[in-house]
Amino acid sequence: MQYSKERKEAVLEKMMAPHNRSVVALAGEEGISEATLYIWRRFSGNPRRCVARRSKGPWCRK
């Protein structure tokens, strides 16, 4: 399935601060596979994209 650029950006935005939503949670809410969301995040081009973790708060790439 192909997703629009706008949809991808909207979902990726939910992974960033202040939301810091997990891939697992977003996959269930959006009906998009976890693998697809991990790929989108990896190739998003935003080096400061935050990754939600289960403990110790978010981790952001610098």
N, CA and C atoms as an extended XYZ file, in Angstrom:
186
Properties=species:S:1:pos:R:3:atomname:S:1:resname:S:1:resid:I:1 pbc="F F F"
N         0.846       -1.181        0.000 N   MET     1
C         0.000        0.000        0.000 CA  MET     1
C         0.886        1.237        0.000 C   MET     1
N         0.475        2.242       -0.733 N   GLN     2
C         1.233        3.477       -0.802 CA  GLN     2
C         0.497        4.558       -0.011 C   GLN     2
N         1.269        5.313        0.781 N   TYR     3
C         0.705        6.358        1.620 CA  TYR     3
C         1.153        7.721        1.098 C   TYR     3
N         0.302        8.710        1.267 N   SER     4
C         0.654       10.052        0.816 CA  SER     4
C         1.744       10.641        1.708 C   SER     4
N         2.441       11.605        1.153 N   LYS     5
C         3.496       12.283        1.905 CA  LYS     5
C         2.915       12.954        3.148 C   LYS     5
N         1.735       13.514        3.013 N   GLU     6
C         1.082       14.185        4.142 CA  GLU     6
C         0.771       13.213        5.273 C   GLU     6
N         0.301       12.026        4.912 N   ARG     7
C        -0.019       11.015        5.939 CA  ARG     7
C         1.244       10.570        6.653 C   ARG     7
N         2.312       10.325        5.895 N   LYS     8
C         3.582        9.923        6.500 CA  LYS     8
C         4.064       10.976        7.484 C   LYS     8
N         4.041       12.243        7.050 N   GLU     9
C         4.506       13.328        7.922 CA  GLU     9
C         3.655       13.449        9.173 C   GLU     9
N         2.348       13.273        9.032 N   ALA    10
C         1.458       13.363       10.193 CA  ALA    10
C         1.762       12.254       11.207 C   ALA    10
N         2.014       11.061       10.712 N   VAL    11
C         2.329        9.943       11.605 CA  VAL    11
C         3.714       10.146       12.225 C   VAL    11
N         4.690       10.547       11.433 N   LEU    12
C         6.038       10.794       11.955 CA  LEU    12
C         6.033       11.897       13.008 C   LEU    12
N         5.183       12.887       12.814 N   GLU    13
C         5.074       13.989       13.777 CA  GLU    13
C         4.653       13.470       15.152 C   GLU    13
N         3.839       12.433       15.161 N   LYS    14
C         3.390       11.847       16.430 CA  LYS    14
C         4.520       11.128       17.170 C   LYS    14
N         5.586       10.773       16.438 N   MET    15
C         6.745       10.120       17.065 CA  MET    15
C         7.682       11.128       17.722 C   MET    15
N         7.515       12.407       17.371 N   MET    16
C         8.401       13.448       17.879 CA  MET    16
C         7.856       14.048       19.166 C   MET    16
N         8.749       14.745       19.873 N   ALA    17
C         8.335       15.467       21.069 CA  ALA    17
C         7.321       16.523       20.665 C   ALA    17
N         6.352       16.833       21.431 N   PRO    18
C         6.106       16.375       22.796 CA  PRO    18
C         5.305       15.087       22.878 C   PRO    18
N         4.876       14.535       21.741 N   HIS    19
C         4.024       13.345       21.760 CA  HIS    19
C         4.784       12.079       22.127 C   HIS    19
N         5.919       11.843       21.443 N   ASN    20
C         6.773       10.673       21.690 CA  ASN    20
C         5.992        9.362       21.727 C   ASN    20
N         5.112        9.174       20.761 N   ARG    21
C         4.318        7.960       20.685 CA  ARG    21
C         5.197        6.810       20.203 C   ARG    21
N         4.956        5.635       20.714 N   SER    22
C         5.742        4.471       20.314 CA  SER    22
C         5.262        3.956       18.960 C   SER    22
N         6.151        3.253       18.279 N   VAL    23
C         5.817        2.657       16.992 CA  VAL    23
C         4.691        1.643       17.164 C   VAL    23
N         4.746        0.861       18.220 N   VAL    24
C         3.727       -0.166       18.466 CA  VAL    24
C         2.350        0.476       18.634 C   VAL    24
N         2.272        1.542       19.425 N   ALA    25
C         0.994        2.225       19.646 CA  ALA    25
C         0.472        2.840       18.349 C   ALA    25
N         1.346        3.499       17.607 N   LEU    26
C         0.926        4.130       16.356 CA  LEU    26
C         0.495        3.105       15.315 C   LEU    26
N         1.173        1.982       15.269 N   ALA    27
C         0.810        0.937       14.307 CA  ALA    27
C        -0.633        0.489       14.546 C   ALA    27
N        -0.992        0.307       15.811 N   GLY    28
C        -2.351       -0.103       16.129 CA  GLY    28
C        -3.375        0.971       15.818 C   GLY    28
N        -3.053        2.207       16.127 N   GLU    29
C        -3.979        3.322       15.911 CA  GLU    29
C        -4.168        3.639       14.430 C   GLU    29
N        -3.079        3.631       13.693 N   GLU    30
C        -3.110        4.071       12.299 CA  GLU    30
C        -3.372        2.942       11.305 C   GLU    30
N        -3.260        1.693       11.757 N   GLY    31
C        -3.455        0.568       10.851 CA  GLY    31
C        -2.307        0.402        9.869 C   GLY    31
N        -1.105        0.793       10.308 N   ILE    32
C         0.104        0.689        9.492 CA  ILE    32
C         1.045       -0.266       10.209 C   ILE    32
N         1.718       -1.138        9.476 N   SER    33
C         2.584       -2.122       10.121 CA  SER    33
C         3.753       -1.455       10.852 C   SER    33
N         4.202       -2.117       11.907 N   GLU    34
C         5.348       -1.611       12.666 CA  GLU    34
C         6.572       -1.489       11.779 C   GLU    34
N         6.789       -2.468       10.915 N   ALA    35
C         7.956       -2.449       10.027 CA  ALA    35
C         7.942       -1.200        9.148 C   ALA    35
N         6.781       -0.860        8.616 N   THR    36
C         6.660        0.335        7.776 CA  THR    36
C         6.993        1.588        8.575 C   THR    36
N         6.502        1.675        9.802 N   LEU    37
C         6.771        2.854       10.624 CA  LEU    37
C         8.248        2.963       10.985 C   LEU    37
N         8.895        1.842       11.271 N   TYR    38
C        10.339        1.877       11.555 CA  TYR    38
C        11.103        2.361       10.332 C   TYR    38
N        10.715        1.923        9.141 N   ILE    39
C        11.381        2.358        7.909 CA  ILE    39
C        11.163        3.848        7.691 C   ILE    39
N         9.936        4.318        7.865 N   TRP    40
C         9.657        5.745        7.704 CA  TRP    40
C        10.511        6.564        8.647 C   TRP    40
N        10.605        6.112        9.891 N   ARG    41
C        11.381        6.855       10.880 CA  ARG    41
C        12.856        6.891       10.498 C   ARG    41
N        13.380        5.757       10.060 N   ARG    42
C        14.793        5.672        9.700 CA  ARG    42
C        15.138        6.596        8.537 C   ARG    42
N        14.250        6.674        7.561 N   PHE    43
C        14.526        7.454        6.360 CA  PHE    43
C        13.833        8.814        6.359 C   PHE    43
N        13.443        9.290        7.512 N   SER    44
C        12.712       10.560        7.593 CA  SER    44
C        13.587       11.768        7.296 C   SER    44
N        14.898       11.627        7.457 N   GLY    45
C        15.781       12.751        7.182 CA  GLY    45
C        15.880       13.743        8.313 C   GLY    45
N        15.229       13.474        9.421 N   ASN    46
C        15.279       14.375       10.573 CA  ASN    46
C        16.210       13.777       11.613 C   ASN    46
N        17.441       14.288       11.738 N   PRO    47
C        18.408       13.687       12.670 CA  PRO    47
C        18.043       13.865       14.128 C   PRO    47
N        17.091       14.728       14.433 N   ARG    48
C        16.696       14.938       15.823 CA  ARG    48
C        15.377       14.247       16.155 C   ARG    48
N        14.925       13.349       15.296 N   ARG    49
C        13.668       12.644       15.548 CA  ARG    49
C        13.806       11.827       16.824 C   ARG    49
N        12.863       11.966       17.711 N   CYS    50
C        12.899       11.272       18.994 CA  CYS    50
C        12.350        9.858       18.852 C   CYS    50
N        12.853        9.005       19.695 N   VAL    51
C        12.417        7.624       19.743 CA  VAL    51
C        11.877        7.377       21.140 C   VAL    51
N        10.622        6.996       21.225 N   ALA    52
C        10.039        6.719       22.538 CA  ALA    52
C        10.593        5.406       23.069 C   ALA    52
N        10.950        5.418       24.340 N   ARG    53
C        11.435        4.205       24.990 CA  ARG    53
C        10.491        3.869       26.125 C   ARG    53
N        10.511        2.624       26.528 N   ARG    54
C         9.613        2.196       27.594 CA  ARG    54
C        10.056        2.717       28.955 C   ARG    54
N        11.337        2.962       29.121 N   SER    55
C        11.821        3.471       30.397 CA  SER    55
C        12.884        4.533       30.148 C   SER    55
N        13.166        5.324       31.151 N   LYS    56
C        14.214        6.340       31.111 CA  LYS    56
C        13.922        7.481       30.150 C   LYS    56
N        12.671        7.683       29.739 N   GLY    57
C        12.320        8.819       28.904 CA  GLY    57
C        12.739        8.665       27.460 C   GLY    57
N        12.478        9.687       26.632 N   PRO    58
C        12.787        9.602       25.208 CA  PRO    58
C        14.281        9.712       24.933 C   PRO    58
N        14.684        9.171       23.812 N   TRP    59
C        16.069        9.267       23.348 CA  TRP    59
C        16.035        9.977       22.013 C   TRP    59
N        16.789       11.022       21.867 N   CYS    60
C        16.813       11.778       20.607 CA  CYS    60
C        18.184       11.659       19.966 C   CYS    60
N        18.176       11.428       18.657 N   ARG    61
C        19.435       11.426       17.918 CA  ARG    61
C        19.905       12.857       17.771 C   ARG    61
N        21.205       13.060       17.845 N   LYS    62
C        21.749       14.422       17.694 CA  LYS    62
C        22.620       14.492       16.480 C   LYS    62
